Amino acid sequence: MALSGAIVFTANGERRVTTLNDGWEFTKGAAAGAQEWQHVRVPHDWAIYGPFDRDNDLQKVAVEQNGEKEETVKTGRTGGLPFIGKGTYRTSFELAEVAERNITLVFDGAMSNAHVSINGKEVSYWPYGYNSFYVDVTDAVKSGSNEMVVELENYERASRWYPGAGLYRNVHIVNTHRVHIPTWGTYVTTPKVSAKEASVHIEMEIEGANKGEKVDVATSIIAPDGSVAATNNSAYIAHGQKFAQNFLLSAPQLWSPATPALYTARTELKVDGQTVDSYETRFGVRSLEYIPEKGFYLNGEPTKFKGVCNHHDLGPLGAAVNRSALRHQVELLKDMGANAIRTSHNMPAPELVELCDELGMMLMVEPFDDWSFRPKSPNGYGRFFSEWAERDITNMVKHYRNNASVVMWSIGN
């Protein structure tokens, strides 16, 4: 499985991506002193199993938007499910020789306040449960078996809706050569777009090369029908700078809700003639314009948003991501005439964004619900806003900046 359309498996093992679905154990509470571990499959939402209890849902709040001046007890916001508390996951994974390799962990989302340890050493902390994050663990892993522990905690009064609990989105290990394109390391734009031709600009980060080392970069643009639409072969001399390539496409197929055509930029890095990394970036050729007093224009055509606000959970299925259920949601929305989704009120699952690319659903990607100066939940994102907002926004934009469906960013609810 690819990471948001950005990572490719290769037969000769230059880049290896492993999605860790099986082999996990879970215990409710902290790892220290845990008596019972159960085998689970990730993505996993431990709170959806219940039991339901009114006390799980009590919140004494004043809703300012409703003009309330005094706090009153309210229920029904989070479904009475027991999502508050700690949960711990553990697993092991095997690595062959790690010399000259770079090892990265990618979490599509972990609910919440994730502490990640490898071989007994904490390697990452990320508080926001909805955002994707990654961590370079090259210095923490070893050849052979490696142990990973993920400790999570949902605070009381941290959410105004059911957030789910646990490793509810996918976890990946990305194993690359030391010279590689890092996670979310490409940025594709289409500066000029018409029915006759389109320009494509790809900016990329290349990490791990020694100063002055030459890296040959070959990129092919693959059209929706699988043919090669354009190529570029050029050299990168490492001095810590970014690298860019340009292309011209003739008679491009433009992405829109009616015609969701997708291209792929397939990039190979070579050192001394040996392929060391392969990376795919999926994108759409389309132009976006916001014209005062006229509105939104897609590919030069005035386009109205017929949209919905959609929370991340899947109803009685819980918060654990499920591609089939997400596809069903998007197809139902398309059938009823919708052409846009606002991801209320948080970063979406990568699977949703990929499906919207494929099915032709425009997205307004939203980051969070709470601000430090006006929190809506006493223990919500507002407590992290000052320290974490810039990092969370950076991850969100880098993660989804190449997706054709993303036509607008929100700065928060």
N, C-alpha and C positions, 0 to 999 in steps of 0.2 A: 504494500500500500504506500502511496506517495504522501509526502507531507505538504498539504495544500497545493498540490500540483507542482511542487518545486524540486522534489528529489527523485532520482531515477535509480532503479536497480540495474546493476550491470553484471553480465554473465561472467566476466573475468575478475570480478571482485574489487574494482577500483574504489567503488563506494558501496557500502553495504548498509542497508537500513533494515532494522529488525523492530517490528511492533510487538511489544510485550503484552500479549493478551492472556496467555496461560501461565501456570506456574506460580501464581500469587497465593499468599496466605494473608488473612485479615483477622484482626481482633478489635473489638470495641474497647476503646480506652487507649492508654499509653502502652508502649512496648514493654517498658520495665515492669516486671511482675505479672505480665500477661499469663493467664492460665489456659485459655482456650484459643486456638487458632483454627480458622476454617478455610478450606480451599475455595477460592473465588476466581472468577474470570473478569478481567478488566477490559472495557469500562464497567464500573460497578458503582451502584448507588446504594449504600447500606441503609439509608433512612427510609426508602420507599417500602421496605418490608413491614413498617409499623412497629408497635401498634399505634393506632390513632388515639389521641387523648386531647381533650379540650385544653388541658393545662399546657400542652406544648405550644399552643397558639395564642396564649394571652399576651396582649401588648397594651400597656397603658400609655396612650399617646394623644396628642392634639394635632389634628390634620390641618395645617395652616391653609392649605389650598381650599378647604371647606369653610374657612372662616372661624374655626374653633379656637377658643381662647383657653380652655381648660382641658387637661388630660382626662380621658375616659377609657375604660377597659374595652378593648376590641378583640374580636376573634375572626377566624375565617381567612386570615391573610396567608398563612403558610400551610393550611390544610390539616393541622393537628398532627403532623408527622414528627417523629423524634429526631430532627436533624441536628439538634444542639449537642455538642460534646466532642470527644476525641475518638479517632479511629487510626489504626496503624496497619500498614501493608508492608510485606517483605517478600523478596524473591531473590533468585540468583541467576546469573547469566555467565556464559563462557566467552572468553576472548582468546584468540590465538596469539601469536607474537604481537606485542604492542609497540615494538620499536619502529620508529618512522611512521607511526599511525597517530591519528587524532580521533579521540572518542568524545562524542557529545550526547548528552541526554536531552530529549525534547519532550516536554509535557504540554499536551494540547489544553489542559485545564485540570486543576486539582483543588477540590473544595474542602477546606481552604486553609490559609496559614501553613503552607507546606514547608516542612523541614525534610530535606533529602540528604541521606547519608550513604556513602559508599565505603564498604570495608571498615565501618566504624568511625569514619570521618565525615562530618557534615560538609557538604559541597554546595548546598544552595538553600536559600530561604526565599519564598515568594508568598506574600500574604493574600493577593487577590485571586480568588478561586476561579474567576471567569477567564482570566487572561492566559495565553500560551506563553511559556518561557522555556529557555534552554540554558544549559550549563556545560562548559568544557570540563570533562572529568579525566582528561588524559593523565594528569599527575596523581589521580586517586585510584586508578585501576591497575590491574596486573594481568599477566598472561595466566590463563586458567580460569578458575571459578572466582566470581566476584559477588559479594552480598550487597543488596540494596534495601534500605528501609525508608519508607515515606510515612512521616507522622503528620496528621491533619487535625485541625480543630475548628469547629464552628461555634462562634460565641453566641450567647443569648442576645436577643434583640439586635441581630446583625442584618436582618433582611425584612423587607416588606412583602415578600412572596416566598414560595417554596424554592430554596436554592439547590436542593439535593445535598449529598454528602459523600465524600470519598474520592477515589480516582475514577471519576465519572466520564472522563475523556481519555483518549489513547495516550500511551507512553511509548516513545521510540528511542532506540539506540542508533546513532549515526556513526559509522566507522569509516573513516577516510584516510587517505594518504596525508602526510604532513602538509603537502601542497594541495590546497582544496578551496572550493567556494564555500563559505560558511553558511549556516542556517539563515534563510531569507536574504542571501547575499547578492541577489540580482534585482535590478530595477528596470522594467521595460516601459517605455513611453512611445506613443505614436504622434509625433509633433505635427505632421501634416497628413490629413486623411481626405480622400475623395474616392469616388467610384472608379476613377482611372488608375490611381496609384496611392500608395501610402508609405511614409517613411517610418522606420522603426529604429529606436535608439535603445541600446542595452548597456547599462552601467553595472559593473560587477566588482565585488570585493574578492581579492585573491589572497589567501592567508597561508602562512607556513613557509613561504619561499625565503631563502637566504638573501641578504642584501646583494643586489646585482645579479642574482640568478635569473636566467632566461626561462620563461614559460611560454610555450606555444599555445595559442588559444584559437580553437576552431569551433565556430557556431553555425549550425544550419537552422533555418526557419522552416518548420514543417507545416504545410497547409492543412486545413481540415480534412482533406481527402487522403492525407498521408504522403503527398508528393513534396519534394524539396522546392520551396519557393524562392529561397535566397541563401547565400553562404557568405562567410567572412572568415578569413584566416589571417591572423596577425600575431605579433609577439609582444609579450609583457616583460619588461625588465624591472625586477622587484626593487622598489625604494619606498614601499609603504603607501603608495598612491592607489587610487581607484583606477579602473580600466574600463574603456568604453568601445563599443562597436556599433556601426551604423549599417542599415539595410534599406533597400527600396523594393517594395512589393508592387507588382503590376496587377491591375484588376482585382484588388483585395476583396475578400468576403467580409463584410462589416458585421460586427456583433450588435444585436438588438434583441429585445424580448421576442420578436417574431422570428428572427434568424440568429440564434445563438452560436455563431461560428467561432471556433477556437483554434488558435495557432499554438505551436510549441517551439520555443527556442531550445535547441539541444546543443549544449556546450561541452567540449572536451578540452582538458588541460593535459599537455604533454611536457615532460622534462627529459631531455636527452633522448628524444624520440619515443619514449615510453609513456603510454596513457596512464595518468595518475588519478584523474577524477573525471566524472561525467555528471552533468547536472541539467535537469530539464525545468524550464519555466513556461507555464501555460499562460496565455494572455489572449485578449481579444483586440481586434483592430476597430477602434471606434473613437469618435470625437465627442467631447462634453463641453457645453457652453451654458453659462448662467447669465442671461441678459436682463439687466434692469428693465422693469415694466413690460417685459415680454415673457420671461420664464425660462424654462429648461429646454435646451435643444440637444437632441441625440443624433449624431451624424448629420447635423444641419437641419433636422426636422423638429418642429415644436412637439414636445412630448409631455403629456400629463401623467403625474404620479397617481396611480390607483392602488393605494397601498394599505398595509395593515401593520400594527405593532404586534410583534410575536415574541413571547417569552421563550426561554431556552428549553424548558422541560417538555416532556412528551406525555403529559397527563398521567394516566394510571400506570404508564410504563416507567415513570420516574425521570430522573435527570440523566441517566446513563445514555450516552450518545448511541443512536441506532440509525444507520444510514437508510435502511428501508422505510422506517417510520418518518424520517425527515423528508424523504422523497415523496411519500404519500401526502405529507402536509403541503409541500410546495405544489404538487400536482393538483390538489384540491383547490388551493388558492388561485392557481392559473385557470382552472375550470370555472371559478366563480367570477373571473374577470380581473383579478388583481395582477399588477405587473411590478410591484415593489414591496419590500419588507423593511421595516425599521427593527433592528435587533434590540428590542427593549428588555432590560436597560443595561446591556453589557455586551462584551465581545462574544461573537457567536462561535459555535463549533466549526472547525475547518471543514467538516463534511457538509455543513449547510452551505457554506460559501461555494464549495466546489459544485454542489448540486444546482445552485442558482446560476453559476456560470453555464452549466450544461443545459439547463431548462429554460433560460431566458427570464430570470427574475432579478430586477434591479434591487440593490441593497443600499440602505443607509446604515453604516456600521457605527454603533454607539458604544462608548466605553464604560460608563458607570452612572450610578443613581445618586450618590451622595457627594457633597462638597464639604470641605472642612469648615467653611463659614456658615453653612446652613444644613446640618445633618438631618436626614429624615428618619434614620434609625440610630439610636444611641451608640451602638457598636458596629455601625455600617462602615462603608468605605471612607466616610469622612475622617475616621481616626487615622487613616493611612494617607490621605490625600496629599498633604504637604510634602511628604517624603517620597511618595511612590507615583504620583500622577504622571510626571514626565516620563518615567521609565515605562509605565503601563501604556501610555499613549505611543511611545516609540515602538514598543513591541507590536501594538495593534496595527500601526501604519505600515511597518516593515513587513509584517506577516501578510497583509491583504492588499498591498499597493499594486500588485500585478493582476489581481482578479478582475476579469471583465465586468462582472456583475456589480462591483463596488463603484457607485457613481457619486456617493456623497459620504462625508464623515460628519459624525455628531461630536460635540465636545462634552456631552453628558446630558442626562435627563433634567 
